[in-house]
Amino acid sequence: MTLRDYYLALGCNFRDPQETIEGAYQWSKGWYEADAVPDQLREIIDEAHSVLSNPESKRKYNVALITAAIEAHVRIDPLPANCPPERVMRRVLNALD
């Protein structure tokens, strides 16, 4: 089973506080309300927000994400702070292909 990277979809990382995640969601909504985002990505952004806005589901998701990374022997690479919006969208769209 493939686990979607909700943090990547919102352009934040797992260390960010809840306020940052909420701000990233609002920023992403601004992009997709301007018709700059494909429908598939809109669904992922909304799904990401519903999981990450609830502390219990966020905790479960983080455990699943870290477990999947360990099993796949990959490093979780969060986006750097102050990442340009164009880079975030390019990375997300590349991940959907």
TIVEX-939619 format. One line per 8 residues: number of its first residue (from 1); their letters; for each residue y, z, x of N, C-alpha, C. Coordinates in steps of 0.2 Angstrom, whole numbers. Layout:
BEGIN
NUM	a	Y Z X Y Z X Y Z X | ...
***
This chain:
BEGIN
1	mtlrdyyl	-6 0 4 0 0 0 6 0 4 | 11 -4 3 17 -5 6 22 0 3 | 26 4 7 31 8 5 37 5 6 | 41 4 1 48 2 1 53 7 5 | 57 4 9 62 8 13 68 9 9 | 68 14 5 74 15 0 80 17 4 | 80 20 10 85 21 14 89 15 17 | 84 10 18 87 4 21 91 0 15
9	algcnfrd	88 0 9 91 -3 3 98 0 2 | 99 6 3 105 9 2 110 9 8 | 107 8 14 111 7 20 112 14 23 | 108 19 22 109 25 25 102 28 28 | 102 34 30 95 36 33 93 43 31 | 87 44 32 84 50 29 88 57 31 | 92 57 36 95 63 38 102 64 35 | 104 59 31 110 59 27 110 64 22
17	pqetiega	116 68 21 116 72 15 116 69 8 | 115 72 3 115 69 -4 122 66 -5 | 127 68 -3 134 65 -5 134 58 -2 | 131 57 4 131 51 8 127 46 4 | 121 48 2 117 44 -2 120 42 -8 | 123 46 -12 127 44 -18 132 39 -17 | 136 40 -11 141 36 -9 139 29 -7 | 133 29 -4 130 22 -2 127 19 -8
25	yqwskgwy	125 22 -13 123 19 -20 129 16 -23 | 134 20 -24 140 18 -27 143 11 -23 | 143 11 -17 145 6 -13 141 0 -14 | 134 1 -14 129 -5 -16 130 -7 -23 | 132 -3 -28 133 -5 -34 139 -10 -35 | 144 -8 -31 150 -13 -30 148 -20 -28 | 144 -20 -23 142 -27 -21 138 -30 -26 | 133 -27 -30 129 -31 -34 133 -32 -41
33	eadavpdq	138 -28 -43 142 -30 -48 147 -36 -47 | 148 -37 -41 152 -43 -39 147 -49 -38 | 141 -49 -41 136 -54 -40 135 -57 -33 | 135 -52 -28 134 -54 -21 127 -52 -19 | 123 -49 -24 116 -47 -22 111 -50 -27 | 105 -52 -24 100 -55 -29 97 -50 -34 | 95 -52 -39 92 -48 -44 87 -43 -42 | 82 -46 -37 77 -42 -34 80 -36 -30
41	lreiidea	85 -37 -27 88 -31 -23 92 -26 -27 | 94 -29 -33 97 -24 -38 92 -19 -40 | 86 -22 -42 81 -17 -44 79 -12 -39 | 79 -14 -33 77 -10 -27 82 -5 -26 | 88 -7 -27 94 -2 -26 94 4 -31 | 93 1 -37 92 6 -43 86 11 -42 | 81 8 -40 74 12 -39 75 17 -34 | 79 15 -28 80 19 -23 84 25 -25
49	hsvlsnpe	90 24 -29 94 29 -31 90 34 -35 | 86 31 -40 82 36 -44 78 40 -40 | 75 38 -35 70 42 -31 74 47 -26 | 79 44 -23 83 48 -18 88 53 -21 | 90 52 -27 95 57 -31 91 63 -33 | 85 63 -34 81 69 -36 78 73 -30 | 80 79 -29 78 82 -22 70 83 -22 | 67 84 -27 59 84 -27 56 77 -25
57	skrkynva	58 72 -29 56 65 -27 58 63 -20 | 64 65 -18 66 63 -11 61 66 -6 | 60 73 -7 55 76 -2 49 73 -2 | 46 71 -8 39 68 -8 40 61 -5 | 45 57 -6 46 51 -3 46 51 5 | 50 56 7 51 57 14 44 59 18 | 40 63 14 34 64 17 29 58 17 | 30 54 12 26 48 12 28 43 17
65	litaaiea	35 42 18 38 38 23 36 40 30 | 36 46 31 34 48 38 27 47 39 | 23 49 34 16 48 35 14 41 36 | 17 36 32 16 29 33 18 27 40 | 23 29 43 26 27 49 21 30 55 | 18 36 54 13 38 59 7 34 59 | 5 33 53 -2 29 52 -1 22 55 | 5 19 54 6 12 57 9 12 64
73	hvridplp	10 18 67 12 19 74 19 15 75 | 23 16 70 30 13 71 35 19 71 | 41 17 74 46 22 74 51 21 68 | 53 26 65 58 25 60 65 24 63 | 67 18 62 74 17 65 79 17 60 | 83 22 59 88 23 54 94 18 57 | 98 16 52 104 12 53 109 17 57 | 113 14 62 118 18 65 123 20 60
81	ancpperv	127 25 62 133 27 58 138 21 59 | 142 21 53 147 16 53 144 9 54 | 139 7 52 136 1 52 140 -4 47 | 141 -10 50 145 -15 46 141 -17 39 | 145 -17 34 141 -19 27 137 -26 28 | 140 -31 32 137 -37 32 130 -36 36 | 130 -32 41 123 -30 44 118 -27 40 | 121 -22 36 116 -19 31 113 -24 26
89	mrrvlnal	117 -28 23 115 -33 18 110 -38 22 | 112 -40 28 107 -45 31 100 -42 33 | 101 -35 35 94 -32 36 90 -31 30 | 93 -29 25 90 -28 18 87 -35 16 | 91 -40 16 88 -47 14 83 -49 18 | 83 -48 25 77 -50 29 71 -46 28 | 72 -40 26 66 -36 24 63 -38 18 | 66 -41 13 63 -44 7 59 -50 8
97	d	61 -54 13 57 -60 14 50 -59 16
***
